[in-house]
Amino acid sequence: MRVYFDYNATTPLAPEVTEAVVRATRETFGNASSVHHFGQQAKAAMDDARTAVATLVNGDPSEVVFTSGGTEADNFAIRGAADALEPTGRRHLIASAIEHEAVLNTYRSLARRGWRTTLLPVDHTGILSPDRLREAITADTALVSVMHANNEIGTIQPVAELAAIAHAHGALMHTDAVQSAGKIPVDVRALGVDLLALSAHKFNGPKGAGVLWIKRGTRMQPIVTGGKHERNRRAGTENVPAIAGLGVAAKLAAGKLAAEGARVGALRDRLEAGILSNVPGTAVNGNADRRVPNTTNVSFDRVEAESLLIALDLEGIAVSTGSACSSGTLEPSHVLKAMGLAAHRTQNSLRFSLGMFSTAEEVDRVVDVLPRLVDKLRGLTRKAG
Ligand SMILES: Cc1ncc(COP(=O)(O)O)c(C=O)c1O
């Protein structure tokens, strides 16, 4: 039995998505910019997907810009807004300290070009208090970027409140909704944002397809220049099969958001309760009440996360560490560090993320296997010490 509990990294395709991608690859090969039948067929497939995504986030189809994924959507949001707002003299960007690298490294890149950047701290549960934004924002701030749900711990940020503060100071508000879209309701009007990024492969769609939703009237510069695609906002011949797959994934997710959220949430809670009661020295990281239903992040005392991840993989169970392993050393997770967790806890936590094909049997298998693996690793640590 193989168990895949790494849905926040990527998800398997829904069967209906596979079918749509294959069909579009085979039959809808025209260039969506062509005026002839084949081009118009491709354009119609894109229009369908645009409407499905707009419905998922309660936006207008004309506000949906297709990108190559979440990373490009975040880059476009930040660089596109920065380029558009530079002439106004605003030179300050704000984000939370727990953003995805797609945001953090784009901020670093702009800092090298002279932009002032501020990363706001989160509390010990991984939530950004709107007060932190009130303290940091100035008349110079061009953009505030705070993720809707965090990829490592799943916490949901008070985006609507943050957007109101940003707007009161004349700044734009971007949210990276890559880990929330398709899992919980995402409503661009209720959130009050100007820009919102999402990615198909996080909700059973294909990789390499994403969206930047841009509120009508928002001044943006394109970051990919060329032809007049996507109403001059993102150049390049569109990946129609992937976009068609994104549309079907969006439709599927929208149709069963509440039911699937409840089902996956119950599985996640069963997993979490099982781990906490069967493995001593464990604790859940992040706010338990304000998080997406599919994610739990658990610290295992006196266990190196990477070793446990490998031991689980040998048992056929796929999970993830928040920490990136670079050049042989385990980098502590920047998210857990920002929450102020003790150093050892930033390196001994695992993320379990569930989704469409997860079952109670899989949960029980993980709960069954973990105590033995953790005991063994702790025994090894004791001997080595
Ligand atoms: C919060 C968040 N933002 C952005 C991305 C990047 O999305 P993509 O893989 O589509 O480039 C990810 C993917 O891990 C993510 O979790």
The ligand as a Gaussian input file, in Angstrom:
#p B3LYP/6-31G(d) Opt

LIG

0 1
 C        1.995000      29.139000      -1.365000
 C        2.588000      28.815000      -2.698000
 N        2.819000      29.788000      -3.582000
 C        3.339000      29.546000      -4.787000
 C        3.690000      28.261000      -5.179000
 C        4.264000      28.048000      -6.543000
 O        3.322000      27.508000      -7.423000
 P        3.788000      26.711000      -8.723000
 O        4.332000      25.391000      -8.259000
 O        2.545000      26.553000      -9.553000
 O        4.815000      27.532000      -9.414000
 C        3.486000      27.208000      -4.281000
 C        3.890000      25.838000      -4.644000
 O        4.476000      25.120000      -3.847000
 C        2.915000      27.488000      -3.004000
 O        2.697000      26.519000      -2.112000

